[in-house]
Amino acid sequence: MQRNGSSEHAQFDTTLHKSSASDKKEDRNTNVNDSEPSANNNIQKLEEVESTEAQDLLSLPQTTWKSWPKDLDFPCDEAEINWKDNAVQRSPADTGLLFVREMKTGSSTVSGILLRLAHTKGELIRSDKGPCRIRIDHASALELQYGKRDKKRSFLMSLLRDPTNRAISHYFHFFVSKNKENPTDYNFQHVFLNQPRIHNYYTKDLTTEPIDLDKGDHSKIISNILSEYDFLAITERMDESLVVFKMLLGLDFEDILYISTRSNGSFTPGNNRKNNSPCIYIVPSFLTDGMKKFFASDKWQKDLMSADNLLYKAAVRSLDNTIDALGRGEVERQVKMFQKALDYANTRCAKQTVSCCNAKGEYIHNTTCYLWDIGCDHNCLREISLVEETDTLDS
């Protein structure tokens, strides 16, 4: 839930918050009888567009994510003794639960789920009852050498959000909220034109082999990425993605529960992970007309983000392929059950979840988090059993 900025945020240019006319709903009460030939032309154009989109869909790189083989053990090799250290989380791993954690995609939620899963599965599977090996920090697949992983003893995944929406969130989180930059059109475009890290961010982060996006075939590069991963979840379809993840790995609903604790208009820890790191207000994102024009331009869409746009579309299509393979009706049924389970979990656990920053922006030392500000809901969620709730969830 968003809240209005307090006086400390008055430094930002409030004129930038004004909505443009394009934000308003268009009047759809058009009398088609007044222009029948035009309506027929529109239908023809629509059919042409749909035909083009169908052709593009067929040529789009895509896959169908496969269920974990029943003859293979769950990927739960022993975690390092100091697995919580930043250095370990950013070191190569060839086995375990491997998550390429992309910034500003909702990745903290998935990281928390994977941390809890690593512990619950470790207690069930490992003789030492320790957690499964896991990687959930921000580092690229190349840095972590995932191209050398043992595919029979590891599960590699990531989470993708619409590339432009992710970039907007990235700017407001790191440059506006943390660095206190005034979000003018000039500052905004200066960042996006001069920060190569942002350009085709996903593609460069997820590839498991060196690539040259200026000379390489983007379609081939995306196909190679899809072939190396066990699953790519979609932020805009989070609950649906988590249910598919559950079905692929043969998990229970309890394994994928989460509590939402951080959003625009709330607070997040500062620029380091040490105690007493000041909490920072997350300024809600917005777009001026100039920003919208920039994001709609060929410079952004084709020159700087074409590979990421293709990868995102491929991931969305691959999710749909997988849902079809698992049975769309069954997935939809389980999504409804899962959302009821989330409501139940939030009722039980929201007040017991203590993250690093409270609603007042005060830093909290005694949190309920697994690691950093991740998995703060694990204590309560691990106590939840949905066995007795099955009939209610499926009603």
Stockholm file with secondary structure:
# STOCKHOLM 1.0

chainA/1-395         MQRNGSSEHAQFDTTLHKSSASDKKEDRNTNVNDSEPSANNNIQKLEEVESTEAQDLLSLPQTTWKSWPKDLDFPCDEAEINWKDNAVQRSPADTGLLFVREMKTGSSTVSGILLRLAHTKGELIRSDKGPCRIRIDHASALELQYGKRDKKRSFLMSLLRDPTNRAISHYFHFFVSKNKENPTDYNFQHVFLNQPRIHNYYTKDLTTEPIDLDKGDHSKIISNILSEYDFLAITERMDESLVVFKMLLGLDFEDILYISTRSNGSFTPGNNRKNNSPCIYIVPSFLTDGMKKFFASDKWQKDLMSADNLLYKAAVRSLDNTIDALGRGEVERQVKMFQKALDYANTRCAKQTVSCCNAKGEYIHNTTCYLWDIGCDHNCLREISLVEETDTLDS
#=GR chainA/1-395 SS CCCCCCGGGTTSCGGGGCCCGGGSCCCCCCCGGGGHHHHHHHHHHHHHHHHHHHHHHHHSCCCCCCCCCTTSCCSCCBCCTTTTSHHHHTSCCSSEEEEECCTTSSHHHHHHHHHHHHHHHHHHHCTTCCCBCEECSSCCTTTTTGGGCCTTSEEEEEEECCHHHHHHHHIIIIIIIITCCCCCHHHHHHHHHHCTTTTTHHHHHHCSSCCCTTTSCHHHHHHHHHHHCSEEEEGGGHHHHHHHHHHHHTCCGGGGCCCCCCCTTSEEECSSCSTTCCEEECCCCCCCHHHHHHHHSHIIIIIISHHHHHHHHHHHHHHHHHHHHHCHHHHHHHHHHHHHHHHHHHHHHGGGCCCSBCTTSCBCSSCCCSBTTBCTTHHHHTTCCCGGGHHHHTC
#=GC SS_cons         CCCCCCGGGTTSCGGGGCCCGGGSCCCCCCCGGGGHHHHHHHHHHHHHHHHHHHHHHHHSCCCCCCCCCTTSCCSCCBCCTTTTSHHHHTSCCSSEEEEECCTTSSHHHHHHHHHHHHHHHHHHHCTTCCCBCEECSSCCTTTTTGGGCCTTSEEEEEEECCHHHHHHHHIIIIIIIITCCCCCHHHHHHHHHHCTTTTTHHHHHHCSSCCCTTTSCHHHHHHHHHHHCSEEEEGGGHHHHHHHHHHHHTCCGGGGCCCCCCCTTSEEECSSCSTTCCEEECCCCCCCHHHHHHHHSHIIIIIISHHHHHHHHHHHHHHHHHHHHHCHHHHHHHHHHHHHHHHHHHHHHGGGCCCSBCTTSCBCSSCCCSBTTBCTTHHHHTTCCCGGGHHHHTC
//
